[in-house]
Amino acid sequence: MQSPLPVRDGVNATRLRLPDDGPWDTAMDYMMHRWGHIDPQGIEDRFDAGEIVGEGGVPLDRSTRLEDHTFIWYYRTLPPETRIPVEITILHQDEHILVVDKPHFLPTTPGGTYIQESALVRLRNQLDLPDLIPMHRLDRMTAGLLLLSTNPETRGKYQVLFEKRQVQKEYECVSAATPALGFPAVEFPTVVRNRMTKSRSYLLAEVIDGEPNAETRIEKTRTFDAGTHQRALYRLEPHTGKTHQLRVHMASLGLGIVNDAFYPDLLDKAPDDYAKPLQLLARGITFVDPISKKTVEYRSRLELSEAHA
């Protein structure tokens, strides 16, 4: 549903669905029930100023009945954020798409404690592109190629490519050269297939019984010494796009990615260590451009810090 409020400071207005009924007479009563314990005066001030709107952008006031609107929109008050000390590199920009190198530690889209400090909001503000939308996502800890739509009129043509899996993606990661103790040897290239699920209420993706819905081709490209042990650089080709898929599939082989705090073991939460980024990089993306009808390929300019020559 299209928001009647424009993007402000790179951030979309928040949409809230009002309940069909309940012990609340007005929309303000319901908002007070939800958030009055945090900032009751702020809620009243927003209604008085007409800063909370319903369908069609109609401003609400204190007396607007609960049943008058199904959805309402408003701008959240954003807390100050500490800037993440990383930068985005623009690789390509035209009237339809934007291709960037997203650094480690920066989330793709706003969420949780990261709003202004997300790739999307930074780029909207930096390039003055309020309609910018990512065509896919990278985990906060994953770096590399990110493709975004700059033009709402042609956005659907690119979205279809991702929906129909007509985009070829290539990743790189650094892991141990041989599987951990207790895991069988692996002959590369290999293909990992399983069924994965990820609940929003739980940090980790899980492998469950059932028809496979996640598939990754994995190839070892080179081996190198890392102190007293050996590591290797791997090329990963995901044929599906499940959350944390590559991290789970590498861990399932006994080859957990270097600096992964989730897989194979969930480590205690700690402040980001910018000197130890997850060694996973979205290296390349290839597709037939729906506008030019030509095959295009974009390559990341980033390098994994642990991928020693």
ABEGO torsion letter per residue (X at the ends): XBBABBBBGGBBBBBBBBBABEABABAAAAAAAAAAAABAAAAAAAAAAGABBBBGGBBBBAABBAAABABBBBBBBBBBBBBBBBBBBBABBBAABBBBBBBBGBBABBEEABAABBAAAAAAAAAGBAABBBABBBBAABBEBBBBBABAAAAAAAAAAAAAGABBBBBBBBBBABBBBGBBBBBOBBBBBBBBBBBAABABBBBBBEBBABBBBBBBABBBBBEABBBBBBBBBBABABBGAAAAAAAAAGBBBBGBAAOABBBBBBBBBAABBBBBBBABBBBBBAAAGBBBBBBBABBBAABBX
